[in-house]
Amino acid sequence: MNKRLREIVGCVLIGVLVSCATPPTAANPPAAERTSVVASTRGRVVPIRLAQVGTINGGVVLQVSIEIGDTIMEQQEIARVRGASAGAVEIVSSPFAGTVTDILVHFGDTVLPGAIVASVADLHRLQVETSDVDEYVIGAVRRGQSARLTVDALDRLELNGVVRAVSLVPRVAGSGDQQYPVIIDLYNWPESLRPGMTVKITFEP
């Protein structure tokens, strides 16, 4: 086949227009052979709601009404603190129903105004917050995107999640680097998964 014939074979006649197909090259592979970039980062498991419950006025702790691990109701008493005024007793209560995850005071302690008494978390829903999504990764992350999460502390257990929120502007991390916070909802996690555990996040293309 001569050169001219080879050129004609690669063309399609459409009316009076001629469209020539460009053969695939290494620099321009067929769409089926192109691969999407898989973005990955690190994150930490946190409760969807977490409250540091403190005293308003401060004083002496008269009573601690709960224990770590207790399930409490909204407005349930956590502690009582006697203020400086005679007969003034402040009742510290939970802002929502949840689980007591930490207690920072004991009976008889003197605490300052605003001091944290206990931590309460809603452990019925967990999420993952990222810690190192930079400008090179954020372009590959979007709301509603599926994510695969690997928990190193649980023998590299793999979990599934969905991106719920993607920050539009960066925040300055403790290291001074700019990071874009991303929140991922978790589904069907085991009881062994605890808040504070770190995970590797792989965003599906």
C-alpha angles and dihedrals in degrees: 000000000000124000095259093051091050090055092051093049089060092055133081121210111223111178103299094335123092119209117193120201115229110224113236115261134188089262093048109036122182115274091248090060096048115103126210119235112252112217121208135181143153131266146165133242113242136167115260087236126029127168131191100208115206144175118259101206104021126216135130121338107240098176142003106207101187142050131219109275095027118138109228137185130235111284092009113151116262102173145340122232124191112219131212093266117083111262094005109136122174118208112211111206139180117264092213142004113280147102128303105241100173142007118204102182139056135206110286097021118139110225132188124235109281094021115151113248102179145343123240124190136183100231095177089086125037130186139181123239117199123231106189113032103140133179091279094057104033093075090065095052126085139163115274092023118142118242134192116216126199119199109207094192092058098055092278093303111188122223134179126235144165127225108247103174136018120189116236094204131040128247125216110249125213089264090058093250121127115244133180111226115228126186122207124192115224126218132198099357122174123248089249091068109100134188110262096038115131123231139189111236123208115188112214114233 
